[in-house]
Amino acid sequence: MAPSPTPADMPRRSRFAAAKVTPRTGTRAAPAPTGWVDNLPLPPAGERHMFLDTGIYHSLADSAAAVRPRLVPLLEGHEPNKTIAWEVRTQRHGALPSVSSDLLALLDSRARPGCRIQVPTKEVGAVRDELIADAQSRHGRLVSAQTARDAHGGEAELIYVASQHTPEGTVATNDAGASAVGARRDVASIHFVHVLRAAVAAGVLSIDEALRAADDGLQTAGLAVAERRRTANRDWLNN
């Protein structure tokens, strides 16, 4: 099991847990288009710096033990984030709680040094509010303040940091809302099946292995139905 977070971790996380969240009411708006981009190279091939959302850690953790170490090298050169590390260590669902420490260490060993970007609570909170509004329009229900804080604090920080980044920052996320909000802020994104397609292109996985990895890896951190149909298939993975 993952170790309990240390007191040193708490201030980072509590910036978002303490902030007030007011669920929006009224007419349900149409969800914004997602911002996933198919032709972005994974690091370090591209100049973009990539940030991994908690859902990507879930997808790696839920993947078969023989597949996981073949996927991690494809994320070489990603940029670590302490808020996401906190979320990863405190997850309680799927396979991630049992492998979080090892997975964080494995990915951190392949990360680039983090860039020094100020993360102001007010601005990140504004991104989080956009994520909450998107979730309500996308899923048709209000979310509690605690759920919103827990679910969107890390995503909000990644989107903000990526939007301020030079060279451009990319967010790897399975969440349609995070992809859409990121796109509105000129932040491109990819998801787990993009990583699987890169694995096929690199000869790391066969098509059949990639399809099984999609089934396994999307159990906890799922992908929007339409996007999964579009990408988790032989034609797209082999394109």
Secondary structure, 3 states (H helix, E strand, C coil): CCCCCCHHHHHHHHHHHCCCCCCCCCCCCCCCCCCECCCCCCCCCCCCEEEECHHHHHHHHHCCCCCHHHHHHHHCCCCCCHHHHHHHHCCCCCCHHHHHHHHHHHHHCCCCCCCCCCCCHHHHHHHHHHHHHHHHHHHCCCCCHHHHHHHHHHHHHHHHHHHCCCCCEEEECCCHHHHHHHHHCCCEEECHHHHHHHHHHCCCCCHHHHHHHHHHHCCCCCCCHHHHHHHCCHHHHCC
